[in-house]
């Protein structure tokens, strides 16, 4: 699992975003007692710019 990956539960529709990477081979997030499906990656948050204060 990589930072930014988004997993979705096909039963309840919950979505989970990865905020800390995990590189173990057996890592499989679950919801509703079933493995989650990889949906995609969230866009990275903007850094700096005119509105960063």
C-alpha positions as a Markdown table, in Angstrom:
| # | Residue | x | y | z |
|---|---|---|---|---|
| 1 | Unk | 0.0 | 0.0 | 0.0 |
| 2 | Unk | 1.3 | 3.4 | -1.0 |
| 3 | Unk | 0.5 | 6.8 | 0.4 |
| 4 | Unk | -2.4 | 8.2 | -1.6 |
| 5 | Unk | -4.0 | 4.8 | -2.5 |
| 6 | Unk | -7.7 | 4.8 | -1.9 |
| 7 | Unk | -9.6 | 1.6 | -1.1 |
| 8 | Unk | -13.3 | 1.2 | -1.4 |
| 9 | Unk | -15.7 | -1.3 | 0.4 |
| 10 | Unk | -18.0 | -2.8 | -2.2 |
| 11 | Unk | -20.6 | -3.6 | 0.4 |
| 12 | Unk | -21.1 | -0.2 | 2.3 |
| 13 | Unk | -19.2 | 2.2 | 0.0 |
| 14 | Unk | -16.8 | 3.4 | 2.7 |
| 15 | Unk | -13.5 | 4.8 | 1.3 |
| 16 | Unk | -10.1 | 4.6 | 3.0 |
| 17 | Unk | -7.1 | 6.7 | 2.0 |
| 18 | Unk | -3.6 | 5.5 | 2.9 |
| 19 | Unk | -1.7 | 8.1 | 4.9 |
| 20 | Unk | 1.3 | 5.9 | 5.9 |
| 21 | Unk | 2.8 | 3.4 | 3.5 |
| 22 | Unk | 3.0 | -0.3 | 4.3 |
| 23 | Unk | 5.2 | -2.7 | 2.4 |
| 24 | Unk | 4.4 | -6.0 | 4.1 |
| 25 | Unk | 3.3 | -8.7 | 1.7 |
| 26 | Unk | 0.2 | -9.8 | 3.7 |
| 27 | Unk | -1.3 | -6.3 | 4.2 |
| 28 | Unk | -4.9 | -6.3 | 3.0 |
| 29 | Unk | -7.3 | -3.7 | 4.4 |
| 30 | Unk | -10.8 | -5.0 | 5.2 |
| 31 | Unk | -14.3 | -3.6 | 5.8 |
| 32 | Unk | -17.5 | -5.5 | 6.3 |
| 33 | Unk | -15.3 | -8.6 | 6.8 |
| 34 | Unk | -14.2 | -8.5 | 3.2 |
| 35 | Unk | -11.0 | -7.2 | 1.5 |
| 36 | Unk | -11.2 | -3.6 | 0.2 |
| 37 | Unk | -10.7 | -2.9 | -3.5 |
| 38 | Unk | -8.0 | -0.4 | -4.7 |
| 39 | Unk | -9.8 | 2.5 | -6.2 |
| 40 | Unk | -7.0 | 4.9 | -7.1 |
| 41 | Unk | -4.9 | 7.7 | -5.7 |
| 42 | Unk | -5.9 | 10.9 | -4.2 |
| 43 | Unk | -4.3 | 14.0 | -5.8 |
| 44 | Unk | -1.5 | 15.4 | -3.7 |
| 45 | Unk | -2.2 | 18.4 | -1.6 |
| 46 | Unk | -0.8 | 21.6 | -3.0 |
| 47 | Unk | 2.4 | 22.9 | -1.5 |
| 48 | Unk | 3.0 | 26.6 | -1.1 |
| 49 | Unk | 1.5 | 28.9 | -3.7 |
| 50 | Unk | -0.3 | 32.2 | -3.4 |
| 51 | Unk | -2.9 | 31.1 | -0.8 |
| 52 | Unk | -0.6 | 29.4 | 1.7 |
| 53 | Unk | -0.5 | 32.5 | 3.9 |
